[in-house]
Amino acid sequence: MPTIAIIGAGPGMGLAIARTFGSRGFDVALIARTKEKLQALVDQLGQEGITAEAFPADVLDRPSLTDALDAVKARFGGIDVLEYSPAPHSPVPGHSLAAPSEATVDNLQPQLEYNLYGAITAAKAVLPAMREAGAGTLLFTTGGGSIDPLPMLGNVNAAQAALRNWVINLNKELAGSGVHAAHVAIGVWIGGGGPEGSPTATADEIAPLYWDLHENRDRSEVVFSA
């Protein structure tokens, strides 16, 4: 069976993407920091008939991320789809929001580590095998601010825009190899509890876009907006 590895798996988008691919015959590897939270998702997916396993790792600890992906390959025999969408639901040490005029090396570097460097680390762990097989999909998620930035997220948007640029360029490099890279920009608040007046959508409404990008390999980007 094919396998998807979801980095940054949680009860929102990660779970919805897992269901989207799992219901279509994929085994699911869930990667995030907290083993207990991952196991709850594994159990939930198992009750729905989807084979899933937890592989704890921190995207800020690049060796641990590489080790987790190696463990996924050992367990399932390979990784056919990689999806990268870490989104902290609790404060990450060293991470703070800054307007563009307040951006500094100190508050931008952690965002680059989290968004760009983690994504590059993950890609490098799976790309050689995908290239050898002549098949594979790499999907990377950011907020809509990677395209239409918001002043309050000056440093975050800059890092996510760097990731977007790299993904689109990576897809150009991979042309003709059978491996496809694509970027998803989510320009809505996912679920409830967002700022008043903000456009919203459920994770289940957004997740089919990932399957579409996997199946329709002529696109390197899709934007979900209100």
Salt bridges, closest charged atoms under 4 A:
GLU48 OE2 - ARG19 NH2 2.82
GLU53 OE2 - ARG75 NE 2.41
ASP70 OD1 - LYS73 NZ 3.23
GLU113 OE1 - ARG62 NH1 2.49
GLU173 OE2 - ARG131 NH2 2.91
GLU221 OE2 - ARG164 NE 2.41
GLU221 OE2 - HIS183 ND1 2.81
